[in-house]
Amino acid sequence: MVEVFKTNVQCPHEAAIMLKKLGSHFPLYKINFDLEDCDRILRVQGDGITPHTIVQLLCEDNFECVVLD
């Protein structure tokens, strides 16, 4: 299963911080950002992904995060 999110993460430093945080919560998921995309894409791949939790974790650090269809 792959979930794709639109974010407002702007720079590699912010992405690295969020990758570390997400990785500690979801160590079995493959997670990456595409900051070159206009939607600053966050991709999460794994079994049993809970999009609400991922959105919540980014929002805790004042980032916007919305699930894309």
PAPA-758579 format. One record per residue (C-alpha): residue in one letter; x, y, z. Coordinates in steps of 0.05 Angstrom, whole numbers, padded with zeros to 5 digits. Each point is the difference from the previous one (the first is absolute). Example, Ala and Ser with C-alpha at 12.3 -4.5 7.8 and 13.67 -1.06 7.14 Angstrom:
BEGIN
@res=a	east=00246	north=-00090	up=00156
@res=s	east=00027	north=00069	up=-00013
end
This chain:
BEGIN
@res=m	east=00000	north=00000	up=00000
@res=v	east=00025	north=00070	up=-00017
@res=e	east=-00029	north=00065	up=00026
@res=v	east=00019	north=00067	up=-00030
@res=f	east=-00006	north=00066	up=00037
@res=k	east=00005	north=00073	up=-00019
@res=t	east=00042	north=00038	up=00050
@res=n	east=00032	north=00068	up=00011
@res=v	east=00068	north=-00027	up=00019
@res=q	east=00048	north=00047	up=-00036
@res=c	east=00072	north=-00021	up=00009
@res=p	east=00042	north=-00063	up=00008
@res=h	east=00014	north=00017	up=00073
@res=e	east=-00075	north=00001	up=00017
@res=a	east=-00010	north=-00064	up=-00040
@res=a	east=00056	north=-00035	up=00038
@res=i	east=-00030	north=00019	up=00066
@res=m	east=-00068	north=-00027	up=-00020
@res=l	east=00030	north=-00063	up=-00031
@res=k	east=00034	north=-00015	up=00066
@res=k	east=-00064	north=00012	up=00039
@res=l	east=-00043	north=-00042	up=-00047
@res=g	east=00053	north=-00054	up=-00003
@res=s	east=00000	north=-00007	up=00076
@res=h	east=-00076	north=-00009	up=-00001
@res=f	east=-00001	north=-00045	up=-00061
@res=p	east=00067	north=-00036	up=-00006
@res=l	east=-00026	north=-00050	up=-00051
@res=y	east=-00027	north=00052	up=-00049
@res=k	east=00038	north=00027	up=-00060
@res=i	east=-00008	north=00076	up=00006
@res=n	east=00026	north=00056	up=-00044
@res=f	east=-00012	north=00071	up=-00022
@res=d	east=00000	north=00029	up=-00070
@res=l	east=00015	north=00073	up=00013
@res=e	east=00009	north=00014	up=-00074
@res=d	east=-00075	north=-00013	up=-00011
@res=c	east=-00045	north=00062	up=00007
@res=d	east=-00040	north=-00038	up=00053
@res=r	east=00062	north=-00017	up=00042
@res=i	east=-00021	north=-00073	up=-00003
@res=l	east=00008	north=-00048	up=00058
@res=r	east=-00005	north=-00074	up=-00020
@res=v	east=-00011	north=-00054	up=00052
@res=q	east=00003	north=-00074	up=-00020
@res=g	east=-00017	north=-00057	up=00047
@res=d	east=-00054	north=-00045	up=00027
@res=g	east=-00056	north=00029	up=00042
@res=i	east=00016	north=00074	up=-00011
@res=t	east=-00043	north=00046	up=00042
@res=p	east=-00003	north=00067	up=-00038
@res=h	east=-00031	north=00037	up=00059
@res=t	east=00059	north=-00016	up=00044
@res=i	east=00050	north=00024	up=-00052
@res=v	east=-00039	north=00065	up=-00010
@res=q	east=-00002	north=00009	up=00075
@res=l	east=00075	north=-00010	up=00008
@res=l	east=00016	north=00053	up=-00052
@res=c	east=-00051	north=00048	up=00030
@res=e	east=00033	north=-00007	up=00068
@res=d	east=00061	north=00034	up=-00031
@res=n	east=-00043	north=00053	up=-00034
@res=f	east=00002	north=-00030	up=-00069
@res=e	east=-00060	north=-00006	up=-00045
@res=c	east=-00014	north=-00070	up=-00025
@res=v	east=-00059	north=-00024	up=-00043
@res=v	east=-00013	north=-00069	up=-00030
@res=l	east=-00001	north=00002	up=-00076
@res=d	east=-00045	north=-00046	up=-00040
end
